[in-house]
């Protein structure tokens, strides 16, 4: 009886040490296909127009473009003063900004009330 128990225990021990998979001891993983056979395109960020960048920069600066924050707004929007002079009338015509008598330009959007 003890001999049978020892033989079964020995057989289980040997079976546990046997290689899994092919003869080299490397187990089969997956279906032998490469992980990603086709290169995938990296999604590109949406490109914003100068108008969208300007509106976003003004919104980030308390929804107003003033003489005090014009430098910050231009830097954030990555536009020049010359571009600003051309964009503001276009935004006014579209109803997206309004200019006050003191020179402040306010954005009219859902983020700025």
Helices and strands as residue ranges (DSSP letters): H 2-17, H 50-60, E 64-65, H 70-77, H 81-94, E 97-99, E 105-107
